[in-house]
Every structure is written in structure tokens, then in C-alpha cells.
């Protein structure tokens, strides 16, 4: 029997709430418009049809069953429960941390198929891409934490000064407490699990809020973390705006957010009420500068890999626009055309090796960018679209005006403008005229140009002669600067992000100096000035009771 869900429940099991508004326009007389459900076509492509059939994520919900509301009171109760667990010291031990990390490792090993299927349901991610960019990277982060945790937890020795002699000092990494991780939809498994690994390794109690825009992964994470991890200290809260708002009302010891700058401001404002520290992993318009002295085929393949083979451009570090010289642009475009056809065929919309756009709302946002008056006639490759499949072909545009929306906002999709300049040094001014990006890329064999690019372009990260691979290096911090974010993680940086570095100084009862105590005399002042001067001869003479004067 077909049923219609309440609008509130629809927000949780649909791709996004924006589609609800469009359905209201089509069905103005119905209080709860019919829902779009994914219909699996041949070769596993998704399209959306209007139906009042219940969505697959909520088949178990009966018509008269009320959804349990997660409100401010529920959030407060959850935080109180986890804080009790943390204050009892449960999460601080090496043994507990290792047990949870092993639980995550086991979860990924045993449920890899389920994870990949959920990623395909949410984004039509090809299996290879899902394995490499989400499963394998999550597993790698977990294995590294298991291997290095003992070393990370060990206090770091610190030097002391003559003024505290005799003494010793160390920096102790202690857990912050109860932390909130708010994840995003484009890499919904990796960007949920990776920061959770860091939070657990650092000894915190954790609440994970996955993105409702990737409902299959959100539901799976809720189920798996309950099954494999300690629920007294690690919890998942599903939902949308209302649930996130309820969580942000609480006092946390750290908030880690991945998403857009717009929501990042909301998170930061909420955190400021409680003086809660935040890590914001945002995005921006990541530039690619291409010199004429490169191996062009290799360069183009690496650009394609970082753009269209990276969730179809729906990645915060995906190339957003290319800058090259007017003379070199035709060659670059010819090779891009050839390699795109090699990778995705003559009709890329039918390719199974490319993810779909996440939702109707995001699809329409991208088509609006393409259909702007001064943009549509700049398309030289691609431009085809299929709203039923939520697919847009790889699209390249040339010399789009700087004041158009496609050049002002982060694209986050399969569109790639190419800007031409007379010489590559002009590209620095173009990049620096915009907000600082999360990543910046340069393809060039010119060592001086490479040096100038590193020294003159400010970005969260940077890669020379490739794209996106810097995030796979665990010894490098991953994070933004300015509009692209604050704070960083990956490897030990994840552990440090969720730790407080406590300064500890140890002293005995010898080495007492009367000069630090009242009554203060000219002789004591002279002695203290000598001791703080750094002049070894003067210090030795002063300690022996002599003076250079």
C-alpha cells in the first residue's frame, strides 16, 4: 500500500530539503507533497520520479508512528551522559582508545561492501573511487593512529631556562572532553570517520552528526558505530537543521565542522557563546595555473583526476578554475577534450565512472551558473545535462567574466572555467584578488616560478605538478586559511586538534634564590638583571658573589 510521509520525516530521508519546496509548488493543495524516490535503472544509474511511495530509508516506519524528536532537551541530556563518562576517566586510558580504534578498523574491514553500496546510493560513486577515496583512506588513518598512539600520548620534553634552575619541563597532551563532529555529504564516510579517529585517539567522548544530504551513509554510520564502538562515550545523532541547531545550543569542549563558509559562520557564532574552540574545514575557489613547459598529457590527466574523477568536482579541494596563457590555451583545451573522451566516452552522462550531482537543489544551482547570460556562450566542451539522472557532463568554459556568479562562488561541480592571461605572473594577481583557497595548484618545470608561487600565494595547502594528492600525506596538515577554514587535521595533526597541550614544570626544593622575595633591594635587582641577561660570565660571577662592575 502506498503511503505519504510527513514533511518532517521527509527532510531526513530525502536528499535535501530544497526539493520539498519545489514539490510544494507543483502540488500546492497537498499539505505533504509526494516524495521523490530513487529508482534504480539498469547499470545502477539513479533517476528521480514523483511518487507517494514511502522512501526506502524509512520502510519500517508505520503511518501512525511518531518520529522521536531530538530537541535541545535531548541534546543536553546526551551531552550530560557523555560528560559523565568522560569525567569518570573512561576515555582517557590507552587501552580504551586502542579498543575503539580497533573497533573502527574491524568495522571498515567487515562492512566495506555496505559502505560502498551506501556511497553509490547517495552519490552514485564508482566502486573504485569509493574504495580509494573513502574506505582506504579511512582505514589508513585508523592504522596510523593504532601504530603511533603510544608515541603521540607520550609527554614531550621541553627545555627550561636559567631562571627556573634546577628544573625540568614537559608538554602533556590531554583530551579536551566532549567534542562534536559535524560532517558533510561529499565524502560522507571519510569526512565523518577521519576526525572521529582523531577525537578518539586523543581520548575524548564524541558525538558525530553526519550529513542528512547523504542519508544512506548517515543511517549506516549510526548503525555501525552503535554496533562496533562504546556507546557510553561515542554516539551518532542523525537529522537535519533542527537536530544540528539543538546540538549547537550545548556547551562542547571542541566543535569540528566540515562544510560551507556560510554554515561555518553559524557554527562559529554558536561556539562563541560558550568560548568553545572550533576547527572549520571549509572550501573556496581552488586555482590551477598551467605553464607551457609541462608534459601536457600528464598534467591534463592529473587535472581531470582531481576534478571529474574526484566526486565529479564535488570536493573542497577540486580544481575550481584554470589559468594559463592566451597562446597556450588552445593546446590545453585540445588535450582536455581528448583525455575527457578517453576517460568518460563520447557521452559522459552515460559513464558509470563518474558520480552524480548529489541532489536536485545542487543540480539546479549548477545549471543556473551555466545559464547566466554572459556564461552560456563561453562553453567550449560539454554542457549536456540530464536532470533525471542528476548528471552534468564535464564542462569547460573559456574567459568567463570575473563578475559572473561562476567566478565568484565555489563551483563544487563538473564545471571548469579557463582564464587566459598574457604571462603567468598575472595569475598571482587573479588568485590573490579572491578569498584564500583551501588548495592551490601549479603545473610548471620552472623552479623560479614554483618558488614564487609558494611564496606569493596564500592557501590552505599547495601542490606542484599534481592535484589533491597532498591530502594523502599524513605528515602534512590538512586545513584552510581565512575563508577556507581554520585549524587542521590528518595524522598526528588530528590527535593534536582534539588535545590540549598542557605545560608542566617540575622543580625540587633546592636552588632557592632570595632575590625573588621581598624586601626588594638594589642588590637583588642587580642580581636579577644579571641572571636574566644571558651573559654566562656575568651569571657565574654573580652566583659566586662577584660583580663585573
C-alpha positions in Angstrom: 0.0 0.0 0.0 1.4 3.4 -1.0 1.9 6.0 1.8 3.0 9.6 2.1 5.5 10.6 4.8 5.2 13.7 6.9 7.3 16.6 5.7 9.4 16.5 8.8 10.4 12.9 8.2 10.9 13.7 4.5 13.7 16.1 5.5 15.6 13.2 7.0 15.2 10.6 4.3 15.3 12.8 1.2 18.4 14.1 -0.5 17.8 17.7 0.7 15.0 20.0 1.9 15.3 22.2 -1.1 13.4 19.6 -3.2 10.5 19.9 -0.8 9.9 23.5 -1.8 9.8 22.7 -5.5 7.3 19.9 -4.8 5.1 22.3 -2.9 5.0 24.5 -5.9 3.9 21.5 -8.1 1.3 20.2 -5.6 0.0 23.4 -3.8 -3.1 21.8 -2.4 -1.4 18.9 -0.7 -0.1 19.5 2.8 2.5 16.8 2.4 3.7 16.7 -1.3 4.6 13.3 -2.8 8.2 12.3 -2.4 10.9 11.7 -4.9 12.3 8.2 -4.5 15.4 6.9 -6.2 14.6 4.4 -8.9 17.5 2.1 -9.8 17.7 1.7 -13.5 19.8 -0.7 -15.5 23.5 -0.3 -14.9 22.7 1.2 -11.5 22.0 4.7 -12.5 19.7 6.8 -10.3 16.8 8.9 -11.5 14.0 10.5 -9.5 10.3 10.1 -10.1 7.4 11.6 -8.2 5.6 9.0 -6.1 3.8 8.8 -2.9 5.5 5.6 -2.1 7.4 5.5 1.2 11.2 6.1 0.9 13.5 3.1 1.4 15.3 4.6 4.3 12.1 4.5 6.4 10.3 1.4 5.4 10.0 0.3 9.0 8.0 3.5 9.9 4.3 2.9 10.4 1.8 5.6 9.4 0.7 6.3 12.9 4.2 6.0 14.5 5.5 9.3 15.7 9.1 10.2 15.0 11.1 10.7 18.2 12.1 14.3 18.4 15.7 15.2 19.1 15.4 18.7 20.6 17.5 20.9 22.9 16.5 18.9 25.9 17.5 15.6 24.2 20.9 17.2 23.2 21.5 18.5 26.7 20.8 15.0 28.2 23.1 13.4 25.7 26.0 15.8 26.5 25.4 15.3 30.2 25.6 11.5 29.8 28.8 11.7 27.7 30.4 14.2 30.1 29.7 11.8 33.0 31.5 9.1 31.1 34.5 11.4 30.3 34.7 12.7 33.9 34.8 9.1 35.1 38.1 8.8 33.1 36.7 6.1 30.9 38.0 7.5 27.6 41.5 8.6 28.8 43.3 5.3 29.0 45.5 4.0 26.3 43.6 0.7 26.4 40.2 2.3 25.8 41.5 4.3 22.9 43.1 1.3 21.2 40.0 -0.8 21.7 37.9 1.9 19.9 40.4 2.3 17.1 40.5 -1.5 16.6 36.7 -1.4 16.5 36.7 1.1 13.7 39.3 -0.9 11.8 37.2 -4.0 12.2 34.1 -2.2 11.1 35.7 -1.0 7.9 37.0 -4.4 7.1 33.8 -6.3 7.8 31.4 -3.7 6.4 33.3 -2.5 3.4 30.6 -3.7 1.0 27.9 -1.9 2.9 29.9 1.3 2.9 30.5 1.2 -0.8 26.8 0.4 -1.6 25.7 3.3 0.6 28.1 5.7 -1.2 26.6 4.5 -4.5 23.1 5.1 -3.2 23.9 8.6 -2.1 26.2 9.8 -4.9 26.5 7.0 -7.5 30.2 6.8 -6.6 32.1 4.3 -8.7 33.3 1.4 -6.6 37.0 2.1 -7.3 36.6 5.8 -6.4 34.7 5.0 -3.2 37.3 2.4 -2.1 40.3 4.7 -2.8 39.0 8.0 -1.5 36.8 6.9 1.4 37.3 3.3 2.5 41.1 3.0 2.0 41.9 6.5 3.4 39.7 5.9 6.5 41.4 2.6 7.1 44.9 4.2 6.6 44.1 6.9 9.2 43.0 4.2 11.6 46.0 2.1 11.1 48.4 5.1 11.6 46.6 6.0 14.8 46.9 2.4 16.1 50.6 2.3 15.3 51.6 5.8 16.6 49.2 6.3 19.5 51.7 5.4 22.2 54.2 7.8 20.8 51.6 10.6 20.4 50.4 10.2 24.0 53.9 10.4 25.5 54.8 13.8 27.0 57.2 15.9 25.0 60.3 17.1 26.8 60.8 20.9 26.9 63.8 23.0 27.6 64.0 25.1 30.7 65.8 28.4 31.5 68.3 29.6 34.0 65.6 31.4 35.9 64.0 28.1 36.9 67.2 26.2 37.5 67.2 23.4 38.6 64.0 22.2 36.9 62.6 20.0 34.1 59.6 20.6 31.8 57.2 18.7 29.5 54.2 19.2 27.4 51.4 16.8 28.2 48.6 16.1 25.6 45.3 15.8 27.4 41.9 15.2 25.9 39.6 18.2 25.6 36.5 16.5 26.9 33.2 16.0 25.0 33.5 17.0 21.3 31.1 17.4 18.4 32.0 16.4 14.9 29.6 17.8 12.2 30.3 16.1 8.9 29.4 16.8 5.3 27.9 15.0 2.3 30.5 14.9 -0.5 32.8 12.4 1.2 30.3 11.4 3.8 32.2 8.3 5.2 35.8 9.6 5.2 34.9 13.1 6.5 32.9 11.5 9.3 35.3 8.8 10.4 38.6 10.6 9.9 38.0 13.3 12.6 36.3 10.8 14.9 39.5 8.7 14.7 41.5 11.8 15.8 39.0 12.6 18.6 39.1 9.1 20.0 42.9 8.8 19.7 43.1 12.0 21.8 40.9 10.4 24.5 37.6 12.4 24.0 34.0 11.4 24.2 32.5 12.1 20.8 29.1 13.0 19.1 29.1 12.6 15.3 26.4 14.4 13.3 26.5 13.0 9.7 25.0 15.0 6.8 21.3 14.4 6.1 22.1 15.1 2.4 23.8 11.7 2.3 21.1 9.7 4.1 22.3 6.2 3.3 25.7 6.8 4.8 24.2 8.7 7.7 21.9 5.8 8.6 24.8 3.3 8.1 27.1 5.3 10.4 24.5 5.4 13.1 24.1 1.6 12.9 27.7 0.7 12.6 29.1 3.0 15.4 26.5 1.6 17.7 27.5 -1.9 16.8 31.3 -1.6 16.9 32.1 1.2 19.4 31.5 2.1 23.0 28.1 3.8 23.1 28.6 5.2 26.5 31.2 7.6 25.0 30.7 7.6 21.3 27.3 8.5 19.8 25.7 9.4 16.4 22.9 11.9 16.0 21.0 11.8 12.7 18.8 14.6 11.4 18.9 18.0 9.7 18.8 21.6 10.7 16.7 21.2 13.8 18.9 18.5 15.2 22.1 20.4 14.4 20.7 23.5 16.0 19.8 21.6 19.1 23.4 20.2 19.3 24.9 23.7 18.7 23.0 25.0 21.7 25.1 22.9 24.0 28.4 23.5 25.6 31.1 21.4 23.9 34.8 21.3 24.5 35.5 21.3 20.8 33.4 21.6 17.6 34.9 20.2 14.3 32.9 21.2 11.3 33.3 20.4 7.6 31.1 22.2 5.1 30.4 25.6 3.6 31.7 29.0 4.9 28.0 30.1 5.3 27.3 27.4 7.8 30.8 27.7 9.2 29.9 31.2 10.4 26.8 29.8 12.1 28.8 27.1 13.9 31.4 29.6 15.0 28.8 32.0 16.3 27.2 29.2 18.3 30.6 28.1 19.7 31.5 31.7 20.7 28.6 31.7 23.2 30.4 29.1 25.2 34.0 30.0 24.3 34.2 26.7 22.5 37.2 26.2 20.2 36.4 25.2 16.6 38.1 23.7 13.7 36.4 24.7 10.4 37.2 22.7 7.2 35.6 24.8 4.5 36.5 25.3 0.9 37.0 28.0 -1.7 37.9 28.5 -5.3 41.0 26.4 -5.8 43.1 27.7 -8.8 45.2 25.7 -11.2 48.0 27.5 -13.0 49.3 25.7 -16.1 52.7 26.7 -17.7 53.6 25.8 -21.3 56.7 23.8 -20.4 54.9 20.8 -18.9 54.2 17.3 -20.0 50.7 18.3 -21.1 49.1 14.9 -21.3 50.2 14.0 -17.7 49.2 17.5 -16.5 45.7 17.2 -18.0 45.2 13.7 -16.7 46.1 14.9 -13.2 43.7 17.9 -13.5 40.9 15.5 -14.6 41.7 13.1 -11.8 41.4 16.0 -9.3 38.2 17.4 -10.8 35.9 14.9 -12.5 37.3 11.7 -11.1 37.1 13.3 -7.6 33.3 13.0 -7.0 32.6 14.9 -10.2 34.0 18.1 -8.9 32.1 18.0 -5.6 35.2 18.2 -3.5 36.5 21.1 -1.4 40.0 20.7 -3.0 38.9 20.1 -6.6 40.3 22.5 -9.2 37.8 25.3 -9.5 39.3 27.3 -12.4 42.4 27.1 -14.6 44.8 30.0 -15.5 47.1 29.7 -18.5 48.5 32.0 -21.2 46.4 33.0 -24.3 49.0 31.3 -26.5 48.9 28.0 -24.7 45.2 27.8 -24.0 44.2 26.1 -27.4 46.7 23.3 -26.8 45.5 22.8 -23.3 41.8 22.7 -24.4 42.6 20.2 -27.2 44.2 17.8 -24.8 41.5 18.2 -22.2 38.9 17.3 -24.9 40.8 14.2 -25.9 41.5 12.9 -22.4 38.0 13.6 -21.2 36.7 11.4 -24.1 39.3 8.7 -23.2 38.1 8.7 -19.6 34.4 9.1 -19.9 33.5 8.3 -23.5 31.7 10.4 -26.1 28.6 10.6 -24.0 30.0 11.2 -20.5 26.5 11.5 -18.9 26.2 7.7 -19.5 29.5 7.0 -17.9 29.5 4.7 -14.9 32.9 6.1 -13.8 31.6 9.5 -12.7 29.5 10.4 -9.6 26.2 12.1 -10.0 25.2 15.5 -8.6 24.1 15.0 -5.0 20.6 16.5 -5.3 18.1 18.3 -7.4 18.8 21.5 -5.5 22.6 21.3 -6.3 21.8 20.3 -9.9 19.7 23.4 -10.3 22.3 25.6 -8.7 24.9 24.4 -11.2 22.6 24.9 -14.2 21.9 28.4 -13.0 25.7 29.1 -13.1 25.9 27.8 -16.6 22.8 29.5 -17.9 23.8 33.0 -16.8 23.8 35.4 -19.8 27.5 36.1 -20.0 28.4 32.4 -19.3 26.4 30.2 -21.6 28.2 31.3 -24.7 31.6 30.6 -23.2 31.1 26.8 -23.1 33.5 25.1 -25.5 33.3 21.5 -24.2 30.4 19.7 -22.6 27.3 21.5 -21.2 25.0 18.5 -21.6 22.7 17.7 -18.6 20.2 15.2 -17.5 18.1 16.1 -14.5 16.5 12.7 -14.2 19.9 11.2 -13.6 21.3 14.3 -11.9 24.2 14.2 -14.3 26.1 17.1 -15.9 28.8 16.4 -18.5 32.3 17.7 -17.8 32.0 21.3 -19.0 34.9 23.7 -19.9 34.4 27.4 -20.4 36.9 30.0 -21.6 37.4 33.6 -20.4 34.2 33.8 -18.4 33.8 37.4 -17.0 35.1 37.8 -13.4 31.9 39.4 -12.2 29.7 36.3 -13.1 28.5 34.0 -10.3 30.5 31.1 -11.6 33.7 33.1 -11.0 32.6 34.5 -7.6 31.3 31.4 -5.8 32.8 28.0 -5.3 31.6 25.8 -8.1 31.5 22.4 -6.4 30.6 20.6 -9.5 31.8 19.4 -13.0 32.2 22.9 -14.5 35.8 24.3 -15.1 36.4 27.8 -16.4 39.7 28.6 -18.1 41.0 32.1 -17.7 43.7 33.4 -20.1 46.5 35.9 -19.3 49.4 37.4 -21.2 52.0 35.9 -18.8 51.7 33.6 -15.9 52.9 36.2 -13.3 49.5 37.9 -13.9 47.9 34.8 -12.4 49.1 35.7 -9.0 47.0 38.9 -9.0 44.0 37.0 -10.2 44.3 34.4 -7.4 45.1 37.0 -4.7 42.1 39.1 -5.7 39.9 36.3 -4.3 39.5 34.7 -0.9 42.3 32.4 0.2 41.5 28.9 -1.2 41.8 25.6 0.5 44.3 24.4 -2.1 46.3 25.9 -5.0 47.9 24.0 -7.8 50.8 24.9 -10.2 52.0 22.9 -13.2 55.4 24.1 -14.3 59.0 22.9 -14.7 60.2 26.4 -13.9 61.9 26.3 -10.5 61.7 30.1 -10.0 58.0 30.1 -10.9 57.5 27.3 -8.4 59.3 29.3 -5.7 57.4 32.5 -6.5 54.1 30.6 -6.4 54.8 29.1 -3.0 56.0 32.4 -1.6 53.2 34.7 -3.0 50.1 32.6 -3.0 48.4 32.0 0.4 46.2 28.8 0.6 45.4 26.1 3.0 47.7 23.6 1.0 49.6 23.6 -2.2 50.7 21.1 -4.7 53.2 21.5 -7.6 52.6 19.4 -10.7 49.6 17.4 -9.5 46.2 17.9 -7.8 44.6 16.7 -4.5 47.3 14.2 -3.5 48.7 16.3 -0.7 45.8 15.3 1.5 47.0 11.7 1.4 50.3 12.6 3.1 49.7 12.1 6.8 52.7 14.1 7.8 51.2 17.2 6.2 48.5 19.2 8.0 45.2 19.5 6.0 43.2 22.6 6.6 42.3 26.1 5.4 43.2 29.7 5.9 40.9 32.7 6.0 37.6 31.9 4.2 38.7 28.4 3.5 38.8 27.5 7.2 40.8 27.3 10.4 42.7 24.5 12.1 44.0 21.3 10.5 44.0 17.6 10.9 45.3 14.3 9.4 47.8 12.0 11.1 49.2 13.4 14.4 47.6 16.8 13.5 44.2 15.1 14.1 45.4 14.0 17.6 46.7 17.5 18.3 43.5 19.1 17.1 41.5 17.3 19.8 44.1 17.7 22.5 45.1 20.4 24.9 48.8 20.9 25.2 49.4 21.3 28.9 52.6 22.9 30.1 54.1 21.2 33.1 57.2 22.5 35.0 58.9 20.3 37.7 61.1 21.8 40.5 62.6 20.5 43.7 63.4 22.4 46.9 67.0 23.2 46.1 68.3 26.2 44.1 66.4 28.8 46.2 67.2 32.4 45.3 66.5 35.1 48.0 66.5 37.7 45.2 62.9 36.8 44.2 61.5 37.6 47.6 60.8 40.9 49.4 62.2 43.1 50.7 63.5 44.3 47.3 66.9 45.9 47.4 69.2 47.4 44.7 71.5 44.5 45.1 68.7 42.0 44.4 67.6 44.0 41.3 71.2 44.0 40.1 71.4 40.2 40.6 68.1 39.5 38.8 69.2 41.7 35.9 72.4 39.8 35.6 70.7 36.4 35.8 68.3 37.4 33.0 70.9 38.9 30.8 72.0 35.7 29.2 75.7 36.5 29.7 77.2 33.4 31.1 80.3 35.1 32.6 78.2 37.7 34.4 75.9 35.0 35.7 78.7 32.9 37.0 80.3 35.9 38.7 77.0 36.9 40.3 76.4 33.4 41.6 79.9 33.4 43.2 79.2 36.8 44.8 81.3 38.9 42.4 80.4 41.6 40.0 81.9 42.8 36.7 81.3 46.4 37.8 
